[in-house]
Amino acid sequence: MRKLWNSIALLSHLARRRTSSLVPLCSKPHGSDAPFNPLRGPNKFVAVPFRNMDTLMEKPSQIPSRQRKIKERSQLEEEFESAETTEQMLKAFRDMEGAFDERELGLASLKIGLKLDREGEDPEKALSFANRALKALDKDNKPSFPVAMTLQLLGSVNYSLKRFSDSLGYLNRANRVLGRLQDEGFSVDDVRPVLHAVQLELANVKTAMGRREEALENLRKCLEIKEMTFEEDSGELGKANRDLAEAYVAVLNFKEALPYCLKALEIHKKQLGQNSVEVAHDRKLLGIVYSGMEEHEKALEQNVLAQRILKNWNLNSDLLRAEIDAANMMIALGRYDEAVGTLNNVVQQTDKDSETRALVLISMAKALCNQEKFADCKRCLEISLEILGKRERISPVEVAEAYSEISMQYETMNEFETAISLLKRTLALLEKVPQEQHSEGSVSARIGWLLLLTGKVQQAIPYLESAAERLKDSFGPKHFGVGYIYNNLGAAYLELDRPQSAAQMFAVAKDIMDVSLGPHHADTIESCQNLSKAYGEMGSYTLAIEFQQQVIDAWESHGASAEDELREAHRLLEQLKKKARGASANESPMKALPLPHTPAASRSSQPEMPSHQSQTV
């Protein structure tokens, strides 16, 4: 069976991985640029020798009277090993079933399962062989390399079948088995390829489940494994750094994305030259990162450099998207006429009913809206909606993102009912896609905000609570976007004359923003101001004065740029002191309310994240 094991080791390196879910905000992999996978060859991992694996079955005793049977078994093994197609392998396997017991068929089942998983055409059949392999190989509950590989296969197949919880369970177990093997002295070089595959699959599954913050940790481990395997300036490391940068962009953590993106660009320039397609993709991503950091001039510079390369390589589709990105950067810089000119040129190169044309028209509408040409803006939006309505079943996620962008334009024009209606259409599309939980949370947050803005406070609360849950699960309980949602929830409760509930929500918001934004950020100060007001409405003036003093101290750190805000903060403080003096002298002092222990606030566990708008109270 040693030859069979060696062939399985090689086949396992060819098993497919799916990683497009990790980069929803960026361009998808192109051709040979697909993310690295140690189970995909050829690469440095393929030639790894596998040692100490000759213990999976007892060799037949060399008794002369059994020579014929041994020879028959050997021939069956050879036929199975020489099989090239899936059909040939399955036929050979059926022949082996009469000569080998179930335990001895474990490796063959694993090999067929790996091949079926790589082909991706019949995941149910792949699952049946993977289950059969696990039952045969995992008899004594001892860690072994074949068991780890089988668990990784089960994780991969269940991911294909969208059984994400099952997939996560198998992958976590595979990770534990590999850890035990390393602890017991098993060769790191042997373990590393499958460990990388497990970590990559864990990142995929967690992303699909909306747990993107956790997925980032698995991607960081993937990069660490590759750093231990490849040369410092290897192209594999360039791609791994870009993958991690894209994952950070997906959660709008542009600051963390920047160093990985710059490292990818540095490696690809050194390895492939200034004009390679890889460098173009790095520069496009870098443009997105700089835009997210609101450094729009730098973003446009990278975009222009990327466009030159894409044009040289005749990558017209990518070039059109880059030109749309450039127009959006111009809009951010206030260069509206220039943006409109660029978009007029792009729209001539698109098909009448294509998604690309719809995106061009949305950007055109944004420029026209900023120029207050509202009639022209609405016409562009209406045409784009006609196009997108025909493509909801074909590209639900892309259409949902476009609807969300269009709703922002209507919101800018103060047409809130239209904006809310579009966002509800967006939510209906996203609810059917499990891996878009982060997007669903973002859209729910915006619906809640707009309902609050239009006075529909009671309707707003369930949307805001749902948004908080989804975004905490996706990005962690201390993400700034979650803080904005709690701030809006506090505003809603205050509007409903429920100051105690409002104070709890504002306290959660302040706690989150202190960590994610810092205590002197304007939005953190606002949450503190809201908390002071809530305590004031409860008649707890001691606490209200305490938080109002924190507001004053924070605005003072801003210097002359916050003179107006500081003056208003002092006015409110004096108002509170006056009310406090008029309160009953016998009133018992109140302690600050504890943070709520409801599911919306106590569990520890983004497209765009929730709008940074929050209700000022």
SETORTOR-380316 format. One line per field, with one value per residue (C-alpha): residue number from 1; x, y, z. Coordinates in Angstrom, 3 decimals. Example, Ala and Ser with C-alpha at 12.3 -4.5 7.8 and 13.67 -1.06 7.14 Angstrom:
kollo <- 1, 2
x <- 12.300, 13.670
y <- -4.500, -1.060
z <- 7.800, 7.140
***
This chain:
kollo <- 1, 2, 3, 4, 5, 6, 7, 8, 9, 10, 11, 12, 13, 14, 15, 16, 17, 18, 19, 20, 21, 22, 23, 24, 25, 26, 27, 28, 29, 30, 31, 32, 33, 34, 35, 36, 37, 38, 39, 40, 41, 42, 43, 44, 45, 46, 47, 48, 49, 50, 51, 52, 53, 54, 55, 56, 57, 58, 59, 60, 61, 62, 63, 64, 65, 66, 67, 68, 69, 70, 71, 72, 73, 74, 75, 76, 77, 78, 79, 80, 81, 82, 83, 84, 85, 86, 87, 88, 89, 90, 91, 92, 93, 94, 95, 96, 97, 98, 99, 100, 101, 102, 103, 104, 105, 106, 107, 108, 109, 110, 111, 112, 113, 114, 115, 116, 117, 118, 119, 120, 121, 122, 123, 124, 125, 126, 127, 128, 129, 130, 131, 132, 133, 134, 135, 136, 137, 138, 139, 140, 141, 142, 143, 144, 145, 146, 147, 148, 149, 150, 151, 152, 153, 154, 155, 156, 157, 158, 159, 160, 161, 162, 163, 164, 165, 166, 167, 168, 169, 170, 171, 172, 173, 174, 175, 176, 177, 178, 179, 180, 181, 182, 183, 184, 185, 186, 187, 188, 189, 190, 191, 192, 193, 194, 195, 196, 197, 198, 199, 200, 201, 202, 203, 204, 205, 206, 207, 208, 209, 210, 211, 212, 213, 214, 215, 216, 217, 218, 219, 220, 221, 222, 223, 224, 225, 226, 227, 228, 229, 230, 231, 232, 233, 234, 235, 236, 237, 238, 239, 240, 241, 242, 243, 244, 245, 246, 247, 248, 249, 250, 251, 252, 253, 254, 255, 256, 257, 258, 259, 260, 261, 262, 263, 264, 265, 266, 267, 268, 269, 270, 271, 272, 273, 274, 275, 276, 277, 278, 279, 280, 281, 282, 283, 284, 285, 286, 287, 288, 289, 290, 291, 292, 293, 294, 295, 296, 297, 298, 299, 300, 301, 302, 303, 304, 305, 306, 307, 308, 309, 310, 311, 312, 313, 314, 315, 316, 317, 318, 319, 320, 321, 322, 323, 324, 325, 326, 327, 328, 329, 330, 331, 332, 333, 334, 335, 336, 337, 338, 339, 340, 341, 342, 343, 344, 345, 346, 347, 348, 349, 350, 351, 352, 353, 354, 355, 356, 357, 358, 359, 360, 361, 362, 363, 364, 365, 366, 367, 368, 369, 370, 371, 372, 373, 374, 375, 376, 377, 378, 379, 380, 381, 382, 383, 384, 385, 386, 387, 388, 389, 390, 391, 392, 393, 394, 395, 396, 397, 398, 399, 400, 401, 402, 403, 404, 405, 406, 407, 408, 409, 410, 411, 412, 413, 414, 415, 416, 417, 418, 419, 420, 421, 422, 423, 424, 425, 426, 427, 428, 429, 430, 431, 432, 433, 434, 435, 436, 437, 438, 439, 440, 441, 442, 443, 444, 445, 446, 447, 448, 449, 450, 451, 452, 453, 454, 455, 456, 457, 458, 459, 460, 461, 462, 463, 464, 465, 466, 467, 468, 469, 470, 471, 472, 473, 474, 475, 476, 477, 478, 479, 480, 481, 482, 483, 484, 485, 486, 487, 488, 489, 490, 491, 492, 493, 494, 495, 496, 497, 498, 499, 500, 501, 502, 503, 504, 505, 506, 507, 508, 509, 510, 511, 512, 513, 514, 515, 516, 517, 518, 519, 520, 521, 522, 523, 524, 525, 526, 527, 528, 529, 530, 531, 532, 533, 534, 535, 536, 537, 538, 539, 540, 541, 542, 543, 544, 545, 546, 547, 548, 549, 550, 551, 552, 553, 554, 555, 556, 557, 558, 559, 560, 561, 562, 563, 564, 565, 566, 567, 568, 569, 570, 571, 572, 573, 574, 575, 576, 577, 578, 579, 580, 581, 582, 583, 584, 585, 586, 587, 588, 589, 590, 591, 592, 593, 594, 595, 596, 597, 598, 599, 600, 601, 602, 603, 604, 605, 606, 607, 608, 609, 610, 611, 612, 613, 614, 615, 616, 617
x <- 0.000, 3.010, 2.650, -1.040, -0.230, 2.341, -0.180, -2.707, -0.150, 0.401, -3.303, -4.017, -1.748, -3.988, -7.243, -9.107, -9.788, -12.369, -11.275, -13.313, -15.512, -12.551, -12.311, -15.784, -14.695, -11.829, -11.237, -11.563, -8.555, -7.514, -6.362, -3.094, -3.429, -5.785, -4.808, -2.028, -3.005, -0.489, -2.800, -2.607, 0.466, 2.991, 4.784, 7.351, 4.990, 4.428, 7.762, 7.340, 8.285, 5.815, 7.452, 6.314, 3.099, 3.610, 1.546, -1.940, -2.422, -0.587, 1.322, 0.172, 2.389, 4.673, 3.262, 3.882, 0.336, -1.010, 1.261, -1.493, -3.828, -1.039, -0.283, -3.944, -4.119, -0.954, -2.377, -5.573, -3.512, -1.514, -4.706, -6.058, -2.784, -2.568, -6.151, -6.201, -9.876, -12.471, -14.374, -11.277, -10.577, -14.142, -14.031, -10.710, -12.062, -15.089, -12.733, -10.672, -13.721, -13.816, -10.177, -9.580, -11.356, -12.867, -9.875, -7.536, -9.759, -9.471, -6.606, -8.232, -11.477, -9.491, -7.812, -11.116, -12.673, -9.798, -10.120, -13.883, -13.461, -10.879, -13.221, -16.111, -18.847, -20.334, -19.758, -22.263, -20.254, -17.053, -18.681, -19.620, -16.026, -14.670, -16.995, -15.986, -12.310, -12.750, -14.604, -11.808, -8.831, -10.038, -10.387, -8.152, -8.731, -5.013, -3.781, -2.494, -1.723, -4.311, -7.013, -6.020, -6.204, -9.587, -10.950, -9.669, -11.410, -14.666, -14.371, -13.826, -16.725, -19.159, -18.117, -18.993, -22.391, -22.856, -23.007, -20.821, -21.299, -20.356, -17.404, -16.175, -16.376, -14.300, -11.705, -11.302, -10.762, -8.227, -6.409, -6.269, -4.987, -2.228, -1.266, -0.988, 1.139, 3.534, 3.664, 4.519, 7.458, 5.893, 7.836, 6.821, 7.583, 5.042, 2.372, 2.749, 0.983, -2.172, -2.076, -2.078, -5.022, -6.949, -6.284, -7.310, -10.507, -11.262, -10.959, -13.362, -15.923, -15.827, -16.177, -19.193, -20.671, -20.112, -17.339, -14.835, -12.814, -12.050, -11.280, -8.543, -6.694, -6.684, -5.413, -2.606, -1.626, -1.650, 0.813, 3.019, 3.166, 4.173, 6.814, 8.365, 8.299, 9.251, 12.083, 11.642, 10.783, 8.899, 5.931, 3.903, 4.521, 3.515, 0.177, -0.319, 0.251, -2.252, -4.841, -4.529, -4.752, -7.943, -9.419, -8.734, -10.313, -13.389, -13.901, -12.960, -9.803, -7.756, -4.994, -4.174, -4.489, -1.937, 1.356, 0.358, -0.633, 2.638, 4.591, 2.792, 3.580, 7.230, 7.612, 5.784, 7.770, 11.014, 9.972, 7.944, 8.808, 6.903, 4.509, 3.246, -0.433, 0.236, 1.594, -1.531, -3.763, -1.648, -1.975, -5.746, -6.038, -3.732, -6.015, -8.980, -6.997, -6.014, -9.618, -10.768, -8.229, -9.589, -6.239, -7.882, -4.955, -2.750, -5.597, -5.991, -2.240, -2.201, -5.288, -3.702, -0.575, -2.713, -4.695, -1.515, -0.514, -3.998, -4.138, -0.774, -2.052, -5.402, -7.339, -10.338, -12.822, -10.450, -9.579, -13.230, -13.658, -10.469, -11.772, -15.027, -12.981, -10.964, -14.156, -15.355, -12.024, -12.426, -15.895, -14.415, -11.919, -14.688, -13.578, -17.102, -16.772, -13.657, -15.454, -18.443, -16.104, -14.401, -17.745, -19.129, -16.155, -16.606, -20.351, -19.734, -17.737, -20.436, -23.348, -26.840, -28.075, -24.779, -24.036, -21.016, -23.272, -25.459, -22.382, -21.268, -24.691, -24.664, -21.314, -22.590, -25.608, -23.318, -21.383, -24.591, -26.091, -23.066, -23.580, -27.246, -28.441, -31.110, -33.296, -30.352, -29.237, -32.638, -32.734, -29.390, -30.607, -33.874, -32.022, -29.602, -32.520, -34.134, -30.918, -30.349, -33.924, -33.328, -30.226, -31.359, -31.371, -28.128, -25.978, -27.886, -24.925, -23.680, -27.210, -27.731, -24.547, -25.731, -29.177, -27.472, -25.387, -28.453, -30.312, -27.529, -28.161, -31.864, -30.961, -28.714, -31.659, -33.807, -36.053, -35.965, -38.955, -37.410, -34.092, -35.740, -37.664, -34.460, -32.667, -35.478, -35.076, -31.353, -32.020, -34.369, -31.583, -28.881, -30.976, -30.756, -26.939, -25.555, -22.043, -23.359, -24.328, -22.000, -23.704, -27.107, -26.077, -24.861, -28.101, -30.227, -28.275, -29.005, -32.704, -32.860, -31.078, -33.426, -36.527, -35.215, -34.521, -38.058, -39.674, -40.589, -38.770, -40.601, -39.990, -36.307, -35.450, -35.683, -33.560, -30.907, -30.906, -30.576, -27.721, -25.848, -26.087, -24.905, -22.045, -20.799, -20.699, -18.896, -16.406, -16.271, -18.018, -15.596, -15.838, -16.594, -19.620, -21.263, -20.721, -22.604, -25.550, -25.763, -25.582, -28.604, -30.397, -29.849, -31.308, -34.355, -35.014, -34.566, -37.120, -39.528, -39.015, -37.075, -33.978, -32.738, -32.604, -31.093, -28.352, -27.433, -27.174, -25.118, -22.828, -22.212, -21.562, -19.086, -17.310, -16.884, -15.800, -13.296, -11.540, -12.038, -11.804, -10.203, -11.747, -11.049, -12.654, -15.624, -18.043, -16.834, -17.374, -20.884, -21.722, -20.486, -22.628, -25.651, -24.935, -24.855, -28.205, -29.792, -28.719, -29.983, -33.400, -33.421, -32.743, -29.358, -27.542, -24.359, -23.651, -24.844, -22.401, -19.581, -19.993, -20.531, -17.189, -15.606, -17.093, -15.489, -12.108, -12.205, -13.128, -10.390, -7.835, -8.906, -7.730, -9.013, -10.696, -13.398, -14.197, -17.886, -18.294, -16.484, -18.672, -21.825, -20.474, -19.867, -23.400, -24.889, -22.762, -24.028, -27.575, -27.110, -25.636, -28.608, -31.038, -29.044, -29.308, -33.075, -33.437, -34.523, -31.728, -32.988, -32.581, -30.365, -27.339, -27.548, -24.763, -23.969, -26.119, -24.394, -24.008, -27.033, -26.897, -29.307, -28.136, -27.765, -25.181, -23.476, -22.404, -18.692, -19.284, -19.042, -19.420, -19.702, -20.127, -23.052, -23.299, -21.250, -24.321, -25.671, -28.551, -27.532, -29.738
y <- 0.000, 2.386, 3.205, 3.917, 6.229, 8.133, 8.636, 9.935, 12.384, 13.724, 13.821, 15.683, 18.466, 18.824, 19.143, 22.281, 25.191, 27.947, 31.402, 34.008, 34.554, 36.111, 39.124, 40.491, 44.128, 43.505, 42.010, 38.250, 36.027, 35.887, 32.654, 31.529, 34.232, 32.082, 32.094, 29.735, 26.337, 23.756, 21.022, 22.432, 21.709, 22.038, 23.992, 23.561, 21.514, 18.782, 17.042, 16.627, 13.063, 11.306, 9.118, 6.595, 5.922, 2.200, 1.332, 1.664, -2.036, -5.169, -6.605, -10.070, -12.707, -14.266, -17.813, -19.800, -21.178, -17.620, -16.413, -16.515, -14.419, -11.956, -11.671, -11.025, -8.310, -6.763, -6.717, -5.068, -2.404, -1.811, -1.445, 1.061, 2.989, 3.103, 4.376, 7.889, 8.788, 8.747, 6.008, 3.815, 4.403, 3.494, 0.296, -0.723, 0.067, -2.188, -4.995, -4.407, -4.649, -8.445, -8.911, -6.320, -5.683, -2.310, -1.076, -1.902, 0.081, 3.242, 4.782, 3.961, 5.581, 8.660, 8.861, 8.654, 11.220, 13.629, 13.229, 13.734, 16.813, 18.234, 17.734, 19.224, 17.627, 15.196, 16.379, 13.895, 10.985, 12.576, 12.803, 9.121, 8.069, 10.525, 9.101, 5.565, 6.522, 8.056, 5.003, 2.743, 4.847, 6.302, 3.025, 3.480, 7.202, 7.879, 10.875, 9.914, 11.762, 9.892, 10.739, 14.415, 14.389, 12.663, 15.239, 18.018, 16.366, 16.127, 19.813, 20.693, 18.591, 19.887, 23.431, 22.640, 21.420, 24.636, 22.610, 25.132, 23.976, 20.401, 21.666, 23.755, 20.789, 18.512, 21.220, 22.084, 18.408, 18.129, 21.122, 19.429, 16.160, 17.965, 19.799, 16.506, 15.034, 17.962, 17.618, 13.929, 14.737, 14.181, 15.997, 19.650, 19.473, 16.689, 18.388, 21.882, 21.402, 19.919, 22.394, 25.236, 23.675, 23.324, 26.943, 28.196, 26.139, 27.391, 30.948, 30.146, 28.521, 31.269, 33.878, 32.016, 31.986, 35.729, 35.319, 37.420, 38.637, 35.025, 34.197, 36.833, 34.918, 31.778, 33.757, 35.189, 31.627, 30.729, 33.541, 32.425, 28.889, 30.180, 32.457, 29.365, 27.514, 29.900, 32.307, 35.846, 37.387, 34.405, 35.108, 32.842, 35.270, 38.177, 36.532, 35.542, 39.124, 40.404, 37.808, 38.973, 42.629, 41.854, 40.147, 43.222, 45.421, 43.193, 44.226, 47.841, 47.665, 49.665, 50.574, 46.897, 46.125, 48.746, 47.066, 43.712, 45.386, 47.336, 44.140, 42.314, 45.174, 45.189, 41.437, 41.402, 44.363, 42.613, 39.222, 40.165, 43.754, 47.029, 46.137, 42.721, 41.927, 41.060, 44.554, 45.999, 44.039, 45.175, 48.803, 48.490, 47.117, 49.800, 52.389, 50.883, 50.931, 54.588, 55.487, 53.784, 55.837, 58.947, 59.592, 60.038, 61.634, 58.641, 56.334, 57.986, 57.850, 54.072, 53.650, 55.509, 53.343, 50.190, 51.359, 51.752, 48.164, 46.784, 48.670, 47.242, 43.725, 44.379, 43.424, 45.483, 44.274, 45.043, 48.329, 49.425, 48.658, 50.575, 53.582, 53.489, 53.364, 56.356, 58.326, 57.592, 58.827, 62.034, 62.484, 62.097, 64.838, 67.129, 66.879, 66.252, 67.416, 65.311, 62.306, 62.773, 62.984, 59.735, 57.977, 59.221, 57.579, 54.333, 54.028, 53.950, 50.741, 48.846, 46.691, 48.125, 45.724, 44.913, 45.267, 47.379, 49.947, 50.032, 50.709, 53.495, 55.127, 54.887, 56.691, 59.218, 59.845, 60.399, 63.100, 64.766, 64.644, 66.468, 69.096, 69.333, 68.215, 66.082, 65.434, 64.038, 62.112, 60.427, 59.519, 57.711, 55.885, 54.821, 53.348, 51.490, 50.086, 48.766, 46.940, 45.566, 44.350, 41.864, 40.465, 39.783, 36.005, 35.976, 38.116, 38.668, 39.900, 42.339, 43.645, 44.042, 46.124, 48.300, 48.791, 49.874, 52.433, 53.771, 54.125, 56.413, 58.750, 58.953, 59.521, 62.412, 63.911, 63.527, 60.946, 58.708, 56.500, 55.501, 54.858, 52.643, 50.721, 49.989, 48.893, 46.456, 44.989, 44.724, 42.928, 40.446, 39.471, 39.194, 37.081, 34.243, 34.255, 32.950, 34.291, 37.848, 38.181, 41.183, 42.921, 42.074, 43.706, 46.831, 47.207, 46.600, 49.347, 51.807, 50.935, 51.457, 54.788, 56.065, 54.926, 56.734, 59.825, 59.843, 59.469, 55.770, 54.991, 51.821, 50.297, 51.224, 49.282, 45.679, 46.614, 48.178, 45.229, 42.784, 44.835, 44.845, 41.054, 40.370, 42.829, 41.653, 38.113, 39.258, 41.796, 41.364, 43.195, 46.146, 47.197, 50.889, 50.113, 48.234, 51.303, 53.507, 51.119, 51.155, 54.949, 54.963, 52.452, 54.771, 57.642, 55.513, 54.600, 58.212, 59.238, 56.679, 58.239, 55.234, 56.996, 54.019, 51.779, 54.680, 55.144, 51.457, 51.628, 54.837, 53.241, 50.272, 52.653, 54.692, 51.552, 50.313, 53.666, 54.263, 51.102, 51.332, 55.098, 56.475, 58.655, 61.924, 60.993, 63.224, 60.277, 58.937, 62.377, 62.416, 59.085, 60.467, 63.570, 61.371, 59.344, 62.551, 63.603, 60.210, 60.376, 63.951, 62.831, 60.186, 62.891, 61.401, 64.714, 63.606, 61.054, 63.413, 66.091, 63.546, 62.484, 66.071, 66.975, 64.149, 65.734, 69.074, 67.481, 65.634, 68.729, 70.737, 68.308, 69.421, 72.996, 75.941, 73.728, 72.747, 76.126, 75.986, 72.429, 73.313, 76.377, 74.258, 71.592, 74.216, 75.560, 72.090, 71.528, 74.729, 73.728, 70.385, 72.011, 74.350, 71.430, 69.532, 72.423, 72.456, 68.730, 67.354, 67.385, 64.017, 62.274, 59.213, 59.259, 56.790, 54.539, 54.207, 51.566, 48.268, 47.300, 45.292, 41.507, 41.097, 39.066, 42.287, 43.642, 40.812, 38.273, 38.360, 36.819, 44.650, 45.522, 48.778, 49.062, 50.918, 54.549, 56.684, 58.786, 58.594, 60.337, 63.401, 63.832
z <- 0.000, 0.158, -3.534, -2.999, -0.099, -2.162, -4.952, -2.434, -1.096, -4.594, -5.402, -2.187, -3.391, -6.417, -4.497, -5.394, -3.069, -3.362, -2.101, -4.043, -0.985, 0.799, -1.501, -2.147, -2.457, -4.826, -8.234, -8.405, -9.124, -12.751, -14.369, -12.838, -10.227, -8.106, -4.423, -3.369, -2.111, -0.967, -2.212, -5.704, -7.812, -9.035, -6.335, -3.661, -1.539, -4.140, -3.707, 0.064, 1.068, 3.336, 5.918, 8.507, 6.621, 6.118, 9.161, 7.743, 7.114, 7.930, 5.010, 4.056, 5.572, 3.011, 3.281, 0.052, -0.062, -0.304, -3.101, -5.708, -3.564, -2.826, -6.518, -7.322, -4.678, -6.031, -9.547, -8.318, -6.552, -9.738, -11.774, -9.276, -9.263, -13.053, -13.436, -14.876, -15.083, -12.344, -14.149, -14.312, -10.609, -9.633, -11.707, -10.179, -6.717, -7.257, -8.254, -5.078, -2.820, -3.230, -2.265, 0.492, 3.772, 4.606, 6.611, 3.771, 1.388, 3.481, 1.500, -1.830, -0.641, 0.370, -3.020, -4.909, -2.585, -3.212, -6.961, -6.910, -4.714, -7.091, -10.053, -8.099, -10.207, -7.669, -4.091, -2.682, -4.098, -2.822, 0.606, 0.588, -0.148, 2.436, 5.101, 4.113, 4.370, 7.811, 9.098, 7.854, 8.937, 12.243, 14.129, 17.186, 17.825, 17.467, 15.426, 12.004, 8.832, 6.696, 9.249, 9.125, 5.330, 5.416, 7.853, 5.631, 2.669, 4.629, 5.477, 1.831, 0.529, 3.139, 2.227, -1.401, -0.225, 1.829, 5.033, 6.763, 10.372, 9.459, 7.456, 10.375, 12.729, 10.492, 9.796, 13.463, 14.211, 11.372, 12.836, 16.252, 14.768, 12.883, 16.065, 17.949, 15.177, 15.427, 19.209, 18.804, 16.547, 13.140, 10.413, 10.094, 6.377, 5.999, 8.104, 6.675, 3.293, 4.797, 7.696, 5.161, 3.319, 6.580, 7.574, 4.133, 4.199, 7.722, 6.422, 3.571, 5.848, 8.466, 5.740, 4.364, 7.868, 8.198, 10.786, 8.855, 11.816, 12.765, 9.128, 9.141, 11.843, 9.684, 6.695, 8.803, 9.721, 6.015, 5.361, 8.254, 6.843, 3.436, 4.979, 6.560, 3.245, 0.443, -0.237, 1.089, -2.287, -3.721, -5.950, -3.661, -0.810, -3.026, -3.731, -0.075, 1.080, -1.463, -0.396, 3.204, 2.155, 0.216, 3.273, 5.393, 2.725, 2.859, 6.490, 5.708, 7.809, 5.320, 7.752, 8.357, 4.639, 3.587, 4.660, 3.133, -0.122, -0.271, 0.426, -2.383, -4.770, -3.737, -4.305, -7.650, -8.989, -8.072, -9.418, -12.502, -13.396, -13.302, -16.131, -15.044, -14.604, -10.959, -10.372, -12.020, -9.631, -6.678, -7.740, -8.212, -4.703, -3.351, -4.930, -3.066, 0.179, -0.223, -1.092, 2.091, 4.011, 2.223, 0.555, -2.824, -4.663, -3.840, -4.812, -8.209, -8.819, -8.258, -10.421, -13.347, -13.112, -13.047, -16.091, -18.151, -17.469, -18.127, -21.412, -22.500, -21.808, -23.568, -20.438, -21.499, -18.895, -16.032, -17.665, -17.772, -14.071, -13.304, -15.236, -13.244, -10.032, -11.259, -11.902, -8.361, -7.013, -9.036, -7.550, -4.064, -4.975, -6.231, -9.875, -11.154, -14.773, -15.235, -13.768, -16.071, -19.067, -18.093, -17.592, -20.920, -22.586, -20.664, -21.293, -25.050, -24.565, -22.662, -23.813, -23.437, -20.743, -19.041, -15.342, -16.276, -17.944, -14.837, -12.685, -15.019, -14.791, -10.995, -10.863, -13.396, -11.165, -8.191, -10.056, -11.298, -7.809, -6.431, -9.136, -8.034, -11.470, -9.863, -12.920, -14.900, -11.841, -11.460, -15.136, -14.830, -11.744, -13.408, -16.397, -14.120, -12.109, -15.307, -16.183, -12.696, -12.288, -15.125, -13.445, -9.879, -10.375, -12.349, -10.031, -6.772, -4.711, -7.371, -7.939, -4.191, -3.922, -6.808, -5.220, -2.012, -3.890, -5.721, -2.426, -1.214, -4.137, -3.319, 0.314, -0.726, -2.623, 0.545, -1.108, 1.935, 1.126, -2.193, -0.463, 2.171, -0.486, -2.416, 0.742, 1.530, -1.973, -1.250, 2.024, 0.342, -2.077, 0.592, 2.954, 0.423, 0.480, 3.810, 3.261, 2.901, 6.554, 6.921, 3.986, 5.438, 8.708, 6.944, 4.998, 8.117, 9.868, 7.077, 7.008, 10.765, 10.472, 7.752, 9.638, 12.696, 10.605, 9.208, 12.634, 12.352, 15.569, 16.600, 13.148, 13.298, 16.451, 15.101, 12.070, 14.299, 16.703, 13.810, 12.359, 15.660, 15.923, 12.390, 12.437, 15.825, 14.487, 11.344, 12.668, 16.419, 19.272, 19.307, 15.653, 15.177, 12.989, 15.854, 18.015, 15.553, 15.596, 19.388, 19.327, 17.004, 19.212, 22.155, 20.153, 19.316, 22.959, 24.015, 21.391, 22.883, 26.330, 27.617, 29.000, 31.020, 27.916, 25.990, 28.593, 28.358, 24.563, 24.664, 27.251, 24.939, 22.031, 24.056, 25.272, 21.690, 20.282, 23.088, 21.878, 18.112, 17.529, 20.679, 23.399, 21.562, 18.249, 17.405, 17.251, 20.601, 22.115, 20.642, 22.274, 25.602, 25.084, 24.385, 27.512, 29.557, 28.124, 28.863, 32.512, 32.645, 31.411, 34.138, 36.727, 37.591, 37.393, 39.140, 36.422, 33.689, 34.917, 35.119, 31.475, 30.339, 31.916, 29.913, 26.782, 27.653, 28.358, 25.028, 22.987, 24.707, 23.252, 19.756, 20.320, 18.289, 15.689, 18.201, 19.765, 18.853, 20.149, 23.372, 23.921, 23.496, 25.848, 28.558, 28.057, 28.544, 31.637, 33.240, 32.345, 34.098, 37.182, 37.359, 37.137, 39.744, 42.199, 41.712, 42.321, 45.671, 48.230, 49.497, 46.151, 46.435, 44.149, 41.280, 40.056, 36.369, 34.741, 33.898, 30.284, 29.133, 29.083, 26.215, 23.206, 21.264, 23.638, 25.481, 22.899, 22.225, 19.424, 5.771, 1.678, 3.241, 6.968, 8.484, 7.570, 9.924, 10.485, 14.003, 15.647, 17.617, 20.622
***
